[in-house]
Amino acid sequence: MAQDLAADGADADAIARRVAISHARLTGAPVIVVPCLTMEDMDAYPDLRRNHAEWQMAVQSVALATQNLLLAAHAAGLGACWMCAALFVPDLVRQVLDLPNTGSPRR
């Protein structure tokens, strides 16, 4: 995050604030759920158009399942929010959570 913000021209104080806020949100949560997907069990096609559609369908399925999880948490009286931070550091997330290279989050 800091490198991306610096490349965008943000000043050091703004970067420090944004990083601190994200860090507090992630480390202060009692539970973190990281939805992931893999294309291993999805259909593979000989053309790019259908492969992209298959990937897009997988992304949409994970997003919809995650929304249902957020709704279930709300129904149970729990607070929850969607954060996309993992999308910006997929290699770090895979390393920390010991996910296979075929797993997502990915860029």
VOZA-116245 format. One record per residue: residue number from 1; x, y, z of N, C-alpha, C in turn; residue in three letters. Coordinates in pm, whole numbers, plus 50000, padded with zeros to 5 digits. Layout:
<nodes>
- NUM;X;Y;Z;X;Y;Z;X;Y;Z;ala
...
</nodes>
This chain:
<nodes>
- 1;50081;49882;50000;50000;50000;50000;50086;50125;50000;met
- 2;50185;50128;50085;50271;50247;50096;50341;50275;49964;ala
- 3;50392;50170;49899;50461;50189;49772;50366;50242;49665;gln
- 4;50245;50189;49661;50147;50236;49563;50110;50382;49587;asp
- 5;50088;50417;49714;50053;50556;49746;50167;50651;49714;leu
- 6;50290;50609;49742;50406;50692;49710;50417;50712;49559;ala
- 7;50394;50605;49484;50398;50616;49337;50289;50708;49284;ala
- 8;50178;50719;49360;50069;50810;49322;50099;50955;49358;asp
- 9;50208;50977;49433;50246;51112;49471;50194;51157;49606;gly
- 10;50141;51064;49686;50091;51100;49819;50209;51138;49909;ala
- 11;50184;51232;50000;50292;51272;50090;50308;51170;50203;asp
- 12;50423;51173;50268;50460;51072;50368;50361;51066;50484;ala
- 13;50310;51181;50528;50213;51181;50640;50082;51112;50600;asp
- 14;50034;51141;50480;49911;51078;50432;49930;50927;50419;ala
- 15;50045;50886;50369;50075;50744;50356;50076;50678;50493;ile
- 16;50143;50739;50587;50151;50683;50723;50012;50669;50785;ala
- 17;49927;50768;50766;49790;50762;50820;49711;50646;50758;arg
- 18;49717;50635;50625;49641;50530;50556;49690;50392;50596;arg
- 19;49820;50375;50605;49877;50246;50645;49835;50214;50789;val
- 20;49841;50312;50877;49803;50290;51018;49656;50251;51030;ala
- 21;49570;50315;50953;49427;50283;50957;49403;50140;50910;ile
- 22;49463;50103;50797;49446;49967;50745;49503;49864;50842;ser
- 23;49619;49893;50898;49681;49801;50994;49590;49782;51115;his
- 24;49535;49890;51168;49448;49881;51285;49322;49800;51254;ala
- 25;49265;49820;51137;49144;49745;51100;49174;49596;51093;arg
- 26;49285;49562;51031;49316;49420;51012;49361;49353;51142;leu
- 27;49444;49419;51219;49495;49356;51342;49397;49367;51457;thr
- 28;49300;49456;51447;49201;49471;51553;49079;49382;51538;gly
- 29;49066;49318;51425;48950;49231;51401;48969;49098;51474;ala
- 30;48864;49049;51541;48876;48920;51608;48887;48804;51509;pro
- 31;48833;48822;51390;48836;48718;51286;48852;48787;51151;val
- 32;48932;48727;51066;48946;48775;50928;48917;48657;50837;ile
- 33;48827;48678;50743;48795;48577;50643;48851;48626;50511;val
- 34;48932;48545;50447;48991;48582;50319;48932;48490;50212;val
- 35;48830;48538;50142;48773;48456;50035;48876;48436;49924;pro
- 36;48887;48314;49877;48984;48282;49772;48915;48199;49664;cys
- 37;48977;48197;49549;48930;48109;49444;49047;48046;49374;leu
- 38;49018;47934;49313;49115;47867;49229;49042;47825;49102;thr
- 39;49113;47821;48995;49054;47779;48869;49076;47630;48843;met
- 40;49134;47559;48938;49169;47419;48919;49051;47332;48878;glu
- 41;48935;47352;48937;48819;47267;48908;48722;47330;48809;asp
- 42;48761;47444;48753;48675;47512;48656;48702;47455;48517;met
- 43;48608;47476;48427;48626;47429;48290;48734;47509;48220;asp
- 44;48808;47443;48134;48910;47508;48052;48869;47494;47906;ala
- 45;48885;47602;47831;48843;47606;47691;48963;47639;47603;tyr
- 46;48955;47606;47475;49066;47636;47386;49076;47783;47344;pro
- 47;48977;47866;47385;48982;48006;47343;48977;48099;47465;asp
- 48;49037;48216;47446;49050;48315;47553;48914;48367;47600;leu
- 49;48821;48388;47507;48690;48445;47543;48617;48360;47647;arg
- 50;48608;48230;47622;48537;48142;47716;48616;48121;47845;arg
- 51;48748;48116;47837;48828;48106;47960;48810;48229;48047;asn
- 52;48805;48346;47985;48782;48468;48062;48642;48466;48125;his
- 53;48543;48420;48052;48407;48410;48106;48403;48313;48224;ala
- 54;48476;48204;48215;48481;48106;48325;48546;48169;48448;glu
- 55;48655;48242;48427;48721;48312;48538;48627;48416;48600;trp
- 56;48559;48492;48514;48467;48595;48563;48353;48532;48643;gln
- 57;48304;48418;48599;48199;48347;48671;48250;48304;48809;met
- 58;48373;48257;48815;48431;48216;48943;48444;48335;49038;ala
- 59;48492;48448;48986;48505;48568;49068;48368;48611;49121;val
- 60;48268;48611;49034;48134;48651;49076;48078;48555;49181;gln
- 61;48105;48427;49165;48056;48328;49262;48117;48350;49399;ser
- 62;48248;48376;49403;48314;48402;49531;48259;48531;49593;val
- 63;48240;48633;49511;48187;48760;49563;48046;48742;49619;ala
- 64;47962;48667;49548;47826;48644;49596;47825;48561;49724;leu
- 65;47909;48462;49732;47918;48381;49853;47965;48466;49971;ala
- 66;48059;48556;49944;48109;48645;50048;47999;48739;50095;thr
- 67;47919;48791;50002;47807;48878;50039;47710;48801;50129;gln
- 68;47682;48675;50095;47594;48595;50180;47653;48576;50319;asn
- 69;47783;48560;50327;47850;48549;50457;47834;48678;50537;leu
- 70;47850;48792;50470;47833;48921;50537;47689;48938;50586;leu
- 71;47593;48897;50505;47452;48906;50546;47423;48813;50664;leu
- 72;47480;48694;50663;47461;48601;50774;47522;48656;50902;ala
- 73;47639;48718;50891;47701;48780;51009;47611;48890;51064;ala
- 74;47558;48972;50976;47467;49080;51019;47343;49022;51087;his
- 75;47285;48918;51029;47167;48855;51087;47196;48797;51226;ala
- 76;47320;48758;51248;47361;48703;51378;47402;48813;51477;ala
- 77;47388;48939;51434;47422;49050;51522;47570;49085;51523;gly
- 78;47643;49038;51425;47787;49065;51417;47814;49176;51317;leu
- 79;47917;49252;51343;47961;49353;51249;48062;49292;51153;gly
- 80;48052;49328;51028;48145;49277;50928;48156;49378;50815;ala
- 81;48267;49376;50747;48282;49465;50632;48370;49399;50527;cys
- 82;48351;49442;50405;48428;49393;50291;48551;49481;50279;trp
- 83;48666;49421;50274;48791;49495;50251;48865;49427;50137;met
- 84;48924;49504;50052;48994;49450;49935;49144;49458;49947;cys
- 85;49196;49481;50065;49339;49499;50084;49420;49381;50030;ala
- 86;49367;49260;50046;49442;49141;50002;49468;49141;49852;ala
- 87;49384;49207;49775;49403;49213;49630;49528;49289;49590;leu
- 88;49574;49378;49676;49690;49461;49644;49822;49394;49683;phe
- 89;49815;49290;49765;49937;49218;49807;49912;49067;49803;val
- 90;49874;49013;49687;49837;48871;49682;49951;48776;49719;pro
- 91;50073;48809;49680;50185;48720;49713;50208;48715;49863;asp
- 92;50198;48828;49930;50214;48832;50075;50103;48753;50145;leu
- 93;49980;48769;50099;49867;48696;50158;49886;48545;50140;val
- 94;49926;48504;50019;49950;48362;49996;50061;48309;50087;arg
- 95;50165;48389;50106;50277;48346;50192;50232;48336;50337;gln
- 96;50167;48438;50388;50127;48441;50529;50026;48330;50560;val
- 97;49933;48306;50468;49829;48206;50491;49866;48068;50436;leu
- 98;49986;48059;50380;50035;47934;50323;49937;47878;50219;asp
- 99;49892;47965;50129;49802;47925;50022;49883;47876;49903;leu
- 100;49828;47783;49827;49900;47738;49707;49904;47851;49603;pro
- 101;49998;47844;49512;50009;47946;49408;49886;47950;49319;asn
- 102;49810;47842;49315;49689;47839;49233;49574;47910;49300;thr
- 103;49587;47942;49429;49481;48009;49502;49484;48159;49481;gly
- 104;49374;48220;49502;49363;48363;49489;49347;48416;49630;ser
- 105;49377;48533;49666;49366;48656;49590;49481;48673;49491;pro
- 106;49449;48723;49377;49548;48754;49274;49518;48887;49212;arg
- 107;49620;48938;49147;49603;49063;49072;49528;49033;48947;arg
</nodes>
